[in-house]
């Protein structure tokens, strides 16, 4: 089981070379060849906000694509940059986005109709905050959220909150304690990253649950002929346990059965 003490060591032997490889890739044109000389690998965006956990996902994504006859390169970038690259088709897909991203973004993309997992959405506040932990109590409050997380922004606006986008790398815990915003809305994985052992000791930050959201793999519409095969391989990967190690991450769990998307 992953704990606060050992979670950051997951995949550490492969993380450093992965980061170096991605940095070299981003410094080169998108059409650059892979380290084995292959020029036609598909390129997938990977959220740099959770880069320390990329080794947990990288191998599974690569294996799924390999089984349908393709190699892939995962590029660690900010979600908004991934969207820009998808818009001009310089990316072939994105590892995962929250349910409904296609409709919110307006991009020419397809959600592969099998949920990868569900992710807890949570609120972080100062322990003595008057916020009662419900979406309704966000009305009129300034609420921070991770940059590029459109699902959160849309749902904050829907309940009358005042969204404040916070870029990757900004010290959210300190901003909360300094009252730069009253609430920070995020997911369980990022909350774990932000809170750390200091809050387990001092109880300075309080976490409350919001809801669970399914996440889906995305491909550019030019790859619509691959969607059926990807859906089948993702189902197999989930059923054979390839995703099970990911469920040790705080806030991430197996998706509950739901109607298949059209």
C-alpha atoms as a printed R data frame, in Angstrom:
    type eleno elety resid chain resno       x      y       z
1   ATOM     1    CA   UNK     A     1   0.000  0.000   0.000
2   ATOM     2    CA   UNK     A     2   1.326  3.465  -0.843
3   ATOM     3    CA   UNK     A     3   1.978  5.696   2.162
4   ATOM     4    CA   UNK     A     4   3.089  9.264   2.664
5   ATOM     5    CA   UNK     A     5   6.611  8.012   3.410
6   ATOM     6    CA   UNK     A     6   7.148  5.850   0.350
7   ATOM     7    CA   UNK     A     7   4.839  7.226  -2.367
8   ATOM     8    CA   UNK     A     8   7.437  9.617  -3.761
9   ATOM     9    CA   UNK     A     9   9.854  6.737  -4.278
10  ATOM    10    CA   UNK     A    10   7.498  4.939  -6.678
11  ATOM    11    CA   UNK     A    11   9.202  4.574 -10.024
12  ATOM    12    CA   UNK     A    12  12.165  6.742  -8.933
13  ATOM    13    CA   UNK     A    13  14.733  4.652 -10.888
14  ATOM    14    CA   UNK     A    14  12.871  5.393 -14.137
15  ATOM    15    CA   UNK     A    15  11.596  8.880 -13.324
16  ATOM    16    CA   UNK     A    16  14.899 10.740 -13.750
17  ATOM    17    CA   UNK     A    17  15.681  9.303 -17.195
18  ATOM    18    CA   UNK     A    18  12.046  9.841 -18.191
19  ATOM    19    CA   UNK     A    19  12.261 13.528 -17.276
20  ATOM    20    CA   UNK     A    20  15.546 13.936 -19.129
21  ATOM    21    CA   UNK     A    21  14.088 12.264 -22.208
22  ATOM    22    CA   UNK     A    22  10.990 14.484 -22.132
23  ATOM    23    CA   UNK     A    23  13.096 17.623 -21.728
24  ATOM    24    CA   UNK     A    24  15.150 16.668 -24.772
25  ATOM    25    CA   UNK     A    25  11.986 15.915 -26.698
26  ATOM    26    CA   UNK     A    26  10.380 19.257 -25.888
27  ATOM    27    CA   UNK     A    27  13.539 21.088 -26.899
28  ATOM    28    CA   UNK     A    28  13.238 19.532 -30.361
29  ATOM    29    CA   UNK     A    29  10.586 19.757 -33.094
30  ATOM    30    CA   UNK     A    30   7.508 17.627 -32.487
31  ATOM    31    CA   UNK     A    31   8.517 15.455 -35.442
32  ATOM    32    CA   UNK     A    32  11.774 14.378 -33.766
33  ATOM    33    CA   UNK     A    33  12.600 10.695 -33.838
34  ATOM    34    CA   UNK     A    34  12.423  8.493 -30.765
35  ATOM    35    CA   UNK     A    35  15.528  7.121 -29.075
36  ATOM    36    CA   UNK     A    36  15.260  3.947 -31.197
37  ATOM    37    CA   UNK     A    37  15.130  5.958 -34.426
38  ATOM    38    CA   UNK     A    38  11.385  5.625 -35.026
39  ATOM    39    CA   UNK     A    39   9.784  8.741 -36.497
40  ATOM    40    CA   UNK     A    40   6.129  7.704 -36.493
41  ATOM    41    CA   UNK     A    41   5.370  7.093 -32.822
42  ATOM    42    CA   UNK     A    42   2.138  8.714 -31.627
43  ATOM    43    CA   UNK     A    43   2.581 11.625 -29.220
44  ATOM    44    CA   UNK     A    44   0.457 11.916 -26.083
45  ATOM    45    CA   UNK     A    45   0.184 14.812 -23.646
46  ATOM    46    CA   UNK     A    46   0.789 13.990 -19.961
47  ATOM    47    CA   UNK     A    47  -0.158 16.468 -17.192
48  ATOM    48    CA   UNK     A    48   3.071 17.893 -15.765
49  ATOM    49    CA   UNK     A    49   1.264 18.798 -12.535
50  ATOM    50    CA   UNK     A    50   1.514 15.173 -11.391
51  ATOM    51    CA   UNK     A    51   4.847 14.382 -13.053
52  ATOM    52    CA   UNK     A    52   6.214 12.506 -10.032
53  ATOM    53    CA   UNK     A    53   3.592  9.811 -10.640
54  ATOM    54    CA   UNK     A    54   4.141  9.481 -14.398
55  ATOM    55    CA   UNK     A    55   6.148  6.237 -14.065
56  ATOM    56    CA   UNK     A    56   2.997  4.577 -12.704
57  ATOM    57    CA   UNK     A    57   1.102  5.370 -15.918
58  ATOM    58    CA   UNK     A    58   3.777  5.421 -18.613
59  ATOM    59    CA   UNK     A    59   4.235  1.677 -18.971
60  ATOM    60    CA   UNK     A    60   0.514  0.891 -19.029
61  ATOM    61    CA   UNK     A    61  -0.195  3.470 -21.728
62  ATOM    62    CA   UNK     A    62   2.728  2.221 -23.834
63  ATOM    63    CA   UNK     A    63   1.611 -1.409 -23.461
64  ATOM    64    CA   UNK     A    64  -1.958 -0.658 -24.542
65  ATOM    65    CA   UNK     A    65  -0.756  1.081 -27.694
66  ATOM    66    CA   UNK     A    66   1.831 -1.593 -28.426
67  ATOM    67    CA   UNK     A    67  -0.911 -4.230 -28.455
68  ATOM    68    CA   UNK     A    68  -2.756 -2.353 -31.198
69  ATOM    69    CA   UNK     A    69   0.436 -1.964 -33.214
70  ATOM    70    CA   UNK     A    70   1.702  1.512 -32.283
71  ATOM    71    CA   UNK     A    71   4.517  3.026 -30.288
72  ATOM    72    CA   UNK     A    72   3.878  6.180 -28.270
73  ATOM    73    CA   UNK     A    73   5.843  9.060 -26.809
74  ATOM    74    CA   UNK     A    74   4.443 10.684 -23.658
75  ATOM    75    CA   UNK     A    75   5.185 14.403 -23.394
76  ATOM    76    CA   UNK     A    76   5.017 15.988 -19.928
77  ATOM    77    CA   UNK     A    77   3.458 19.434 -20.458
78  ATOM    78    CA   UNK     A    78   0.942 21.793 -18.896
79  ATOM    79    CA   UNK     A    79  -2.690 20.848 -19.688
80  ATOM    80    CA   UNK     A    80  -3.307 24.106 -21.557
81  ATOM    81    CA   UNK     A    81  -0.318 23.544 -23.785
82  ATOM    82    CA   UNK     A    82  -1.561 20.028 -24.458
83  ATOM    83    CA   UNK     A    83  -4.880 21.526 -25.571
84  ATOM    84    CA   UNK     A    84  -3.110 23.955 -27.896
85  ATOM    85    CA   UNK     A    85  -1.120 21.124 -29.449
86  ATOM    86    CA   UNK     A    86  -4.243 18.997 -29.846
87  ATOM    87    CA   UNK     A    87  -5.958 21.920 -31.565
88  ATOM    88    CA   UNK     A    88  -3.293 21.973 -34.279
89  ATOM    89    CA   UNK     A    89  -2.964 18.157 -34.337
90  ATOM    90    CA   UNK     A    90   0.685 18.195 -33.235
91  ATOM    91    CA   UNK     A    91  -0.371 15.835 -30.436
92  ATOM    92    CA   UNK     A    92  -2.171 12.580 -31.200
93  ATOM    93    CA   UNK     A    93  -3.930 12.367 -27.850
94  ATOM    94    CA   UNK     A    94  -3.810 12.969 -24.117
95  ATOM    95    CA   UNK     A    95  -3.296 10.403 -21.367
96  ATOM    96    CA   UNK     A    96  -6.482 11.271 -19.510
97  ATOM    97    CA   UNK     A    97  -9.011 14.038 -18.925
98  ATOM    98    CA   UNK     A    98 -12.128 14.381 -16.787
99  ATOM    99    CA   UNK     A    99 -15.469 13.243 -18.179
100 ATOM   100    CA   UNK     A   100 -16.946 15.723 -20.665
101 ATOM   101    CA   UNK     A   101 -13.661 17.353 -21.638
102 ATOM   102    CA   UNK     A   102 -14.483 17.089 -25.355
103 ATOM   103    CA   UNK     A   103 -17.655 19.171 -24.919
104 ATOM   104    CA   UNK     A   104 -15.960 21.734 -22.674
105 ATOM   105    CA   UNK     A   105 -12.921 22.183 -24.897
106 ATOM   106    CA   UNK     A   106 -14.546 22.183 -28.329
107 ATOM   107    CA   UNK     A   107 -11.490 20.322 -29.663
108 ATOM   108    CA   UNK     A   108 -11.667 17.807 -32.497
109 ATOM   109    CA   UNK     A   109 -11.010 14.880 -30.188
110 ATOM   110    CA   UNK     A   110 -12.618 11.619 -29.074
111 ATOM   111    CA   UNK     A   111 -12.936 10.227 -25.552
112 ATOM   112    CA   UNK     A   112 -12.223  6.497 -25.701
113 ATOM   113    CA   UNK     A   113 -15.508  5.232 -24.164
114 ATOM   114    CA   UNK     A   114 -14.056  3.230 -21.262
115 ATOM   115    CA   UNK     A   115 -13.342  5.048 -17.976
116 ATOM   116    CA   UNK     A   116  -9.769  4.487 -16.818
117 ATOM   117    CA   UNK     A   117 -10.587  5.190 -13.175
118 ATOM   118    CA   UNK     A   118 -12.455  7.582 -10.899
119 ATOM   119    CA   UNK     A   119 -10.724 10.433  -9.119
120 ATOM   120    CA   UNK     A   120 -11.922 12.070  -5.913
121 ATOM   121    CA   UNK     A   121 -12.498 15.799  -6.150
122 ATOM   122    CA   UNK     A   122 -11.811 17.494  -2.814
123 ATOM   123    CA   UNK     A   123 -11.730 20.878  -1.096
124 ATOM   124    CA   UNK     A   124  -8.778 22.130   0.953
125 ATOM   125    CA   UNK     A   125  -9.278 24.903   3.503
126 ATOM   126    CA   UNK     A   126  -7.659 26.219   6.643
127 ATOM   127    CA   UNK     A   127  -8.711 24.111   9.595
128 ATOM   128    CA   UNK     A   128 -10.595 27.033  11.156
129 ATOM   129    CA   UNK     A   129 -12.370 28.079   7.938
130 ATOM   130    CA   UNK     A   130 -16.106 28.765   8.044
131 ATOM   131    CA   UNK     A   131 -16.509 26.772   4.809
132 ATOM   132    CA   UNK     A   132 -18.812 23.834   5.593
133 ATOM   133    CA   UNK     A   133 -17.467 21.518   2.890
134 ATOM   134    CA   UNK     A   134 -20.457 21.565   0.532
135 ATOM   135    CA   UNK     A   135 -20.534 22.853  -3.062
136 ATOM   136    CA   UNK     A   136 -23.410 25.178  -2.138
137 ATOM   137    CA   UNK     A   137 -21.212 26.949   0.427
138 ATOM   138    CA   UNK     A   138 -18.756 27.960  -2.312
139 ATOM   139    CA   UNK     A   139 -21.228 30.601  -3.522
140 ATOM   140    CA   UNK     A   140 -19.486 33.972  -3.381
141 ATOM   141    CA   UNK     A   141 -16.196 32.555  -2.116
142 ATOM   142    CA   UNK     A   142 -12.846 32.852  -3.892
143 ATOM   143    CA   UNK     A   143 -11.807 29.304  -4.767
144 ATOM   144    CA   UNK     A   144  -8.416 28.356  -6.181
145 ATOM   145    CA   UNK     A   145  -8.043 25.449  -8.600
146 ATOM   146    CA   UNK     A   146  -5.224 23.860 -10.665
147 ATOM   147    CA   UNK     A   147  -4.515 25.665 -13.928
148 ATOM   148    CA   UNK     A   148  -6.053 23.892 -16.907
149 ATOM   149    CA   UNK     A   149  -8.515 21.802 -14.894
150 ATOM   150    CA   UNK     A   150 -11.636 22.805 -16.850
151 ATOM   151    CA   UNK     A   151 -13.985 20.407 -15.026
152 ATOM   152    CA   UNK     A   152 -13.285 22.176 -11.744
153 ATOM   153    CA   UNK     A   153 -13.553 25.670 -13.221
154 ATOM   154    CA   UNK     A   154 -16.916 24.922 -14.855
155 ATOM   155    CA   UNK     A   155 -18.361 23.421 -11.697
156 ATOM   156    CA   UNK     A   156 -17.125 26.306  -9.547
157 ATOM   157    CA   UNK     A   157 -18.855 28.785 -11.828
158 ATOM   158    CA   UNK     A   158 -22.032 26.680 -11.720
159 ATOM   159    CA   UNK     A   159 -22.323 27.114  -7.939
160 ATOM   160    CA   UNK     A   160 -21.464 30.822  -7.877
161 ATOM   161    CA   UNK     A   161 -17.851 30.586  -6.720
162 ATOM   162    CA   UNK     A   162 -15.166 33.021  -7.874
163 ATOM   163    CA   UNK     A   163 -12.536 30.783  -9.534
164 ATOM   164    CA   UNK     A   164  -8.858 31.655  -9.185
165 ATOM   165    CA   UNK     A   165  -6.561 29.663 -11.476
166 ATOM   166    CA   UNK     A   166  -3.318 28.574  -9.773
167 ATOM   167    CA   UNK     A   167  -0.352 27.539 -11.982
168 ATOM   168    CA   UNK     A   168   1.615 24.342 -11.396
169 ATOM   169    CA   UNK     A   169   4.396 24.817  -8.857
170 ATOM   170    CA   UNK     A   170   2.746 27.613  -6.872
171 ATOM   171    CA   UNK     A   171   2.750 26.806  -3.107
172 ATOM   172    CA   UNK     A   172  -0.981 26.257  -2.553
173 ATOM   173    CA   UNK     A   173  -0.652 25.425   1.146
174 ATOM   174    CA   UNK     A   174   1.057 28.750   1.865
175 ATOM   175    CA   UNK     A   175  -1.531 30.686  -0.158
176 ATOM   176    CA   UNK     A   176  -4.332 29.069   1.829
177 ATOM   177    CA   UNK     A   177  -2.669 29.870   5.136
178 ATOM   178    CA   UNK     A   178  -2.162 33.486   3.988
179 ATOM   179    CA   UNK     A   179  -5.846 33.784   2.976
180 ATOM   180    CA   UNK     A   180  -5.111 34.414  -0.710
181 ATOM   181    CA   UNK     A   181  -8.215 32.301  -1.334
182 ATOM   182    CA   UNK     A   182 -10.643 30.623   1.051
183 ATOM   183    CA   UNK     A   183 -10.853 27.214  -0.595
184 ATOM   184    CA   UNK     A   184  -8.715 25.218  -2.997
185 ATOM   185    CA   UNK     A   185 -10.641 22.746  -5.171
186 ATOM   186    CA   UNK     A   186  -8.517 19.929  -6.542
187 ATOM   187    CA   UNK     A   187  -8.257 16.149  -6.816
188 ATOM   188    CA   UNK     A   188  -7.121 13.619  -4.242
189 ATOM   189    CA   UNK     A   189  -3.709 13.009  -5.825
190 ATOM   190    CA   UNK     A   190  -2.776 16.689  -5.947
191 ATOM   191    CA   UNK     A   191  -4.155 17.173  -2.439
192 ATOM   192    CA   UNK     A   192  -1.787 14.471  -1.208
193 ATOM   193    CA   UNK     A   193   1.110 16.234  -2.920
194 ATOM   194    CA   UNK     A   194   0.177 19.596  -1.410
195 ATOM   195    CA   UNK     A   195  -0.618 18.672   2.175
196 ATOM   196    CA   UNK     A   196   2.257 16.400   3.159
197 ATOM   197    CA   UNK     A   197   3.250 15.243   6.647
198 ATOM   198    CA   UNK     A   198   3.291 18.738   8.160
199 ATOM   199    CA   UNK     A   199  -0.511 18.867   8.024
200 ATOM   200    CA   UNK     A   200  -0.810 15.406   9.535
201 ATOM   201    CA   UNK     A   201   0.998 16.813  12.557
202 ATOM   202    CA   UNK     A   202  -0.477 20.288  12.856
203 ATOM   203    CA   UNK     A   203  -3.922 19.831  11.273
204 ATOM   204    CA   UNK     A   204  -3.441 23.273   9.695
205 ATOM   205    CA   UNK     A   205  -5.304 22.242   6.532
206 ATOM   206    CA   UNK     A   206  -8.671 20.491   6.380
207 ATOM   207    CA   UNK     A   207  -9.726 18.271   3.476
208 ATOM   208    CA   UNK     A   208 -13.362 17.537   2.620
209 ATOM   209    CA   UNK     A   209 -14.821 15.405  -0.164
210 ATOM   210    CA   UNK     A   210 -16.671 16.870  -3.137
211 ATOM   211    CA   UNK     A   211 -17.475 14.139  -5.650
212 ATOM   212    CA   UNK     A   212 -15.925 11.439  -7.849
213 ATOM   213    CA   UNK     A   213 -15.228 12.011 -11.551
214 ATOM   214    CA   UNK     A   214 -14.395  9.385 -14.197
215 ATOM   215    CA   UNK     A   215 -11.377 10.014 -16.419
216 ATOM   216    CA   UNK     A   216 -11.027  8.952 -20.051
217 ATOM   217    CA   UNK     A   217  -8.193  8.574 -22.529
218 ATOM   218    CA   UNK     A   218  -8.335 10.999 -25.469
219 ATOM   219    CA   UNK     A   219  -7.281 10.701 -29.095
220 ATOM   220    CA   UNK     A   220  -7.358 13.274 -31.854
221 ATOM   221    CA   UNK     A   221 -10.249 12.708 -34.250
222 ATOM   222    CA   UNK     A   222  -7.790 11.833 -37.026
223 ATOM   223    CA   UNK     A   223  -7.253  8.577 -35.112
224 ATOM   224    CA   UNK     A   224 -10.932  7.642 -34.829
225 ATOM   225    CA   UNK     A   225 -10.187  4.310 -36.526
226 ATOM   226    CA   UNK     A   226  -8.156  3.318 -33.455
227 ATOM   227    CA   UNK     A   227 -10.859  4.048 -30.852
228 ATOM   228    CA   UNK     A   228 -12.525  0.622 -30.944
229 ATOM   229    CA   UNK     A   229  -9.238 -1.238 -30.520
230 ATOM   230    CA   UNK     A   230  -8.114  1.115 -27.748
231 ATOM   231    CA   UNK     A   231 -11.397  0.619 -25.898
232 ATOM   232    CA   UNK     A   232 -10.999 -3.158 -26.012
233 ATOM   233    CA   UNK     A   233  -7.390 -3.034 -24.827
234 ATOM   234    CA   UNK     A   234  -8.191 -0.618 -21.995
235 ATOM   235    CA   UNK     A   235 -10.969 -2.968 -20.837
236 ATOM   236    CA   UNK     A   236  -8.518 -5.877 -20.903
237 ATOM   237    CA   UNK     A   237  -5.847 -3.906 -19.056
238 ATOM   238    CA   UNK     A   238  -8.304 -3.032 -16.299
239 ATOM   239    CA   UNK     A   239  -9.676 -6.586 -16.023
240 ATOM   240    CA   UNK     A   240  -6.216 -8.188 -15.906
241 ATOM   241    CA   UNK     A   241  -4.971 -5.854 -13.177
242 ATOM   242    CA   UNK     A   242  -2.601 -3.610 -15.138
243 ATOM   243    CA   UNK     A   243  -4.213 -0.585 -13.470
244 ATOM   244    CA   UNK     A   244  -4.301 -2.022  -9.947
245 ATOM   245    CA   UNK     A   245  -1.051 -0.418  -8.744
246 ATOM   246    CA   UNK     A   246  -2.527  2.995  -9.568
247 ATOM   247    CA   UNK     A   247  -5.357  2.474  -7.094
248 ATOM   248    CA   UNK     A   248  -2.838  2.853  -4.257
249 ATOM   249    CA   UNK     A   249  -2.699  6.561  -5.046
250 ATOM   250    CA   UNK     A   250  -4.866  8.614  -2.649
251 ATOM   251    CA   UNK     A   251  -8.190  9.536  -4.238
252 ATOM   252    CA   UNK     A   252  -7.895  7.240  -7.252
253 ATOM   253    CA   UNK     A   253 -10.165  4.187  -7.521
254 ATOM   254    CA   UNK     A   254 -11.650  1.705  -9.968
255 ATOM   255    CA   UNK     A   255 -14.437  3.248 -12.052
256 ATOM   256    CA   UNK     A   256 -17.944  2.142 -11.156
257 ATOM   257    CA   UNK     A   257 -19.924  0.506 -13.983
258 ATOM   258    CA   UNK     A   258 -21.576  3.078 -16.201
259 ATOM   259    CA   UNK     A   259 -23.347  3.074 -19.566
260 ATOM   260    CA   UNK     A   260 -20.906  2.949 -22.465
261 ATOM   261    CA   UNK     A   261 -20.531  6.325 -24.164
262 ATOM   262    CA   UNK     A   262 -21.675  6.595 -27.784
